[in-house]
Structure formats: C-alpha cells, structure tokens
C-alpha cells in the first residue's frame, strides 16, 4: 500500500502553467527560508522558543502565520 494512495506522476499539473509556477515559487521560497534560518543558526531557537512553546502569544503568532500561508495557497489553488 502506497503512502500517497493513488497519486501518480499524472497528478502533477505540468500542462497547467499557473499551478505549476505557483508550486515552484512556493518551493523556492521555502528553500530560501530554510537556507536563511540555517545560515543564521536559528533552528534551535525556533525549536525551543516557538515550536515547543506553551506560550499562548507565540502559538497565536504561529497560527496567524499558518493562516496567511494557507490563504496564499488557497489563491494559488483557485486559479
């Protein structure tokens, strides 16, 4: 049984330019953010201060950030 179910290479929207370009831009932005965090040595700070934090203000910041990311993703999927 496959982890992705019936997902095949035909599911990648190569013939539709807007979702393809949007996906590539998102991947490039995520890679750039990962490189930026790695160069500044912030992985341990992010892990200890944000990702595992019980502070309600930091959880709210992460929730709003995720909401904005999902809003952009929704715009990309709608096109």
N, C-alpha and C positions, 0 to 999 in steps of 0.2 A: 504494500500500500504506500502510495507516494504522499509526502508531506503536503504538497501543493494540490492534491486531488487530481483533477483532470486538466490542470493548467499545462498548456503546450506552448511551443515557440510561436504558434499562430496567434496567440493572445497578445503578443507584443504589437502595438499599433504602428508598425513600420509604414503602412500605407496612409496613415493619417498624420499630417505634419504637426498639428498643434499639440496633441497629447505627447507625441514623441519628443518634440522640442522642450515642452514643459517638463517632462520626466528627466531629460538630460540636464536642464538647468537646475532642477531640484537636486540631482545627484552631484553636480558640480558645486553647488552652494554648500551642501552637507560635507563634501570633501574639503572645501576651503575652511569651513568652520572647524572641522576636526584637525586640520593642519595648524590652524591658528591656536587652538587650545593646546595642542601638543607642543608647539614652539614656545608658548608661554608657561608651560608646565602647570596647567590648571586642572588636570584630571583629578588629582587627589583632593584639591579644594572643592571642585564641583561635587565629588562623591560625598565628602564629609559635610559640606555646608548646605548642599541643595538636595541631592538625590535621596539621601537617607535622613533628611531633616524632619523633625516633627513640628517645626515652627510653622504656624498657620499662615504667616505672611509670605514665607518662601514657597509654601505649597500653592498659595494664590498666584504668585508670580509665575510658577511653572504651569499652572492651569491656564492662565491668560495667554502665555506664550504658546502652549499647545493649541489653544483655541484659535489664535491667529494663524498658526501653521495650517490647521485644518480648514480655515476659511480660504486661504490661498489654494490649498489642494482642491477644495470644492469648486473654486473658479476654474481651475485647470480641467477638472473632470467635466464641468458643464459645457465647456467649449467643444 
